């Protein structure tokens, strides 16, 4: 096995680490920096475990029967956007873990194991939700922008990490997932549940489940901002890579927000206004960008 002292000596001298001497191909580092943000988030994830099966949906089932057909359709559509996204991330996030493993960033690996677990749990939550309210059948997402993001953009940038784990590739992947998908789109979706359900004292179990998903993903966003700032501090030219990616994806994200409401014309269920959600998504984008700028000093 490769010891920590050997590892740090090799890295300080700029040499490649030869793992062939170890029969298992890994190194042992006994000391972890528990004050580092990745490990703080890792510990928080351990302390905030929740089980989708334990959320009480009995009141939700009563409320569901009192909603109009169009109201039920909008909540089901919003949930379909979520479960598709959660499935895509669960399937495609592993290459980022591999990229961290190649760099021997154990704290990042440890945090990302919690994120992968949580993404799987989010799939389980929405799967349970659809089983309870639509006989397990999510409506099909018709948004071309949505399919462009989740079927093409996301798997492409994360799949790239399998062969190219460069800082540029990591920035592009993290900007796509942690900033745009979680930090803009998902946050706007949570706002939709809040305006439609919580503001009307409807479906408290659904509201609770979504709040728990949001709590998990707040950690993911924090990790993304931390990692992007670390990469850009080490190589300032990556800021241009980051901004190019974010500016490429923002119109796609805003199109997805608009597409959620498109089937309902001007009479949106729950009195929702699509323009408010476009504005909310844009504000979330600005908020994430400001956080990145602060982190870089």
ABEGO torsion letter per residue (X at the ends): XBBAAAAAAAAAAGBBBBAAABAAGBBBBABBBAABAAAAAAAAAAAABBBAAABBAAAAAAAAAABBAAAAAAAAAAAAAAAAAAAAAAAAAAAAAAAAAAAGBAAAAAAAAAAAAAAAAAAAAAAAAAAAAAGGBBBBBABAAAAAAAAAAAAAAAAAAAABABAAAAAAAAAAAAAAAAAAAAAAAAAAAAAAAAAAGBGAAAAAAAAAAAAAAAAAAAAAAAAAAAAAAABAAAAAAAAAAAAAAAAAAAAAAAAAAAAAEABBBGGBBAAAAAAAAAAAAAAAAAAAAAAAX
